[in-house]
Amino acid sequence: MKQWYDNTADNPNNPDPDQWVFGGSRTADEMTHAWIAITHLDDEGYEELLVERKEKEHVLWQETISKTRNPNLASNGSLISLR
């Protein structure tokens, strides 16, 4: 597991990017929280998810091919008028 902090001025949640901050358990220290959800999956459930994923990949692949072959298609699949 990895975590990182954005202590730059670009982070809108960082009140003071010039403040030195160290890791630790005090409220002024940088802390991280990890929420981990574990779901038990039996072989049947795994196979169902695998089939669903392959079907979605196939649909995305077909959409990509059709857009590549016909660049005049809009994102909704309709033809773009080239007048």
Contact map, one row per residue, 1 for C-alpha under 8 A:
11100000000000000000000000000000000000000000000000000000000000000000000000000000000
11110000000000000000000000000000000000000000000000000000000000000000000000000000000
11111000000000000000000000000001000000000000000000000000000000000000000000000000000
01111100000000000000000000000000000000000000000000000000000000000000000000000000000
00111110000000000000000000000000000000000000000000000000000000000000000000000000000
00011111001001000000000000000000000000000000000000000000000000000000000000000000000
00001111101001001000000000000000000000000000000000000000000000000000000000000000000
00000111111001001000000000000000000000000000000000000000000000000000000000000000000
00000011111101011000000000000000000000000000000000000000000000000000000000000000000
00000001111100000000000000000000000000000000000000000000000000000000000000000000000
00000111111111000000000000000000000000000000000000000000000000000000000000000000000
00000000111111100000000000000000000000000000000000000000000000000000000000000000000
00000000001111100000000000000000000000000000000000000000000000000000000000000000000
00000111101111111000000000000000000000000000000000000000000000000000000000000000000
00000000000111111000000000000000000000000000000000000000000000000000000000000000000
00000000100001111110000000000000000000000000000000000000000000000000000000000000000
00000011100001111110000000000000000000000000000000000000000000000000000000000000000
00000000000000011111000000000000000000000000000000000000000000000000000000000000000
00000000000000011111100000000000000000000000000000000000000000000000000000000000000
00000000000000000111110000000000000000000000000000000000000000000000000000000000000
00000000000000000011111000011100000000000000000000000000000000000000000000000000000
00000000000000000001111100001100000000000000000000000000000000000000000000000000000
00000000000000000000111110001110000000000000000000000000000000000000000000000000000
00000000000000000000011111001110000000000000000000000000000000000000000000000000000
00000000000000000000001111101110000000000000000000000000000000000000000000000000000
00000000000000000000000111111000000000000000000000000000000000000000000000000000000
00000000000000000000000011111100000000000000000000000000000000000000000000000000000
00000000000000000000100001111100000000000000000000000000000000000000000000000000000
00000000000000000000111111111110000000000000000000000000000000000000000000000000000
00000000000000000000111110111111000000000000000000000000000000000000000000000000000
00000000000000000000001110001111100000000000000000000000000000000000000000000000000
00100000000000000000000000000111110000000000000000000000000000000000000000000000000
00000000000000000000000000000011111000000000000000000000000000000000000000000000000
00000000000000000000000000000001111100000000000000000000000000000000000000000000000
00000000000000000000000000000000111110000000000000000000000000000000000000000000000
00000000000000000000000000000000011111000000000000000000000000000000000000000000000
00000000000000000000000000000000001111100000000000000000000000000000000000000000000
00000000000000000000000000000000000111110000000000000000000000000000000000000000000
00000000000000000000000000000000000011111000000000000000000000000000000000000000000
00000000000000000000000000000000000001111100000000000000000000000000000000000000000
00000000000000000000000000000000000000111111110000000000000000000000000000000000000
00000000000000000000000000000000000000011111110000000000000000000000000000000000000
00000000000000000000000000000000000000001111111000000000000000000000000000000000000
00000000000000000000000000000000000000001111111100000000000000000000000000000000000
00000000000000000000000000000000000000001111111110000000000000000000000000000000000
00000000000000000000000000000000000000001111111111000000000000000000000000000000000
00000000000000000000000000000000000000000011111111100000000000000000000000000000000
00000000000000000000000000000000000000000001111111110000000000000000000000000000000
00000000000000000000000000000000000000000000111111111000000000000000000000000000000
00000000000000000000000000000000000000000000011111111100000000000000000000000000000
00000000000000000000000000000000000000000000001111111110000000000000000000000000000
00000000000000000000000000000000000000000000000111111111000000000000000000000000000
00000000000000000000000000000000000000000000000011111111100000000000000000000000000
00000000000000000000000000000000000000000000000001111111110000000000000000000000000
00000000000000000000000000000000000000000000000000111111111000000000000000000000000
00000000000000000000000000000000000000000000000000011111111100000000000000000000000
00000000000000000000000000000000000000000000000000001111111110000000000000000000000
00000000000000000000000000000000000000000000000000000111111111000000000000000000000
00000000000000000000000000000000000000000000000000000011111111100000000000000000000
00000000000000000000000000000000000000000000000000000001111111110000000000000000000
00000000000000000000000000000000000000000000000000000000111111111000000000000000000
00000000000000000000000000000000000000000000000000000000011111111100000000000000000
00000000000000000000000000000000000000000000000000000000001111111110000000000000000
00000000000000000000000000000000000000000000000000000000000111111111000000000000000
00000000000000000000000000000000000000000000000000000000000011111111100000000000000
00000000000000000000000000000000000000000000000000000000000001111111110000000000000
00000000000000000000000000000000000000000000000000000000000000111111111110000000000
00000000000000000000000000000000000000000000000000000000000000011111111000000000000
00000000000000000000000000000000000000000000000000000000000000001111111000000000000
00000000000000000000000000000000000000000000000000000000000000000111111110000000000
00000000000000000000000000000000000000000000000000000000000000000011111110000000000
00000000000000000000000000000000000000000000000000000000000000000010011111000011100
00000000000000000000000000000000000000000000000000000000000000000010011111111111000
00000000000000000000000000000000000000000000000000000000000000000000000111111111000
00000000000000000000000000000000000000000000000000000000000000000000000011111100000
00000000000000000000000000000000000000000000000000000000000000000000000011111100000
00000000000000000000000000000000000000000000000000000000000000000000000011111110000
00000000000000000000000000000000000000000000000000000000000000000000000011111111000
00000000000000000000000000000000000000000000000000000000000000000000000111001111100
00000000000000000000000000000000000000000000000000000000000000000000000111000111110
00000000000000000000000000000000000000000000000000000000000000000000000100000011111
00000000000000000000000000000000000000000000000000000000000000000000000000000001111
00000000000000000000000000000000000000000000000000000000000000000000000000000000111
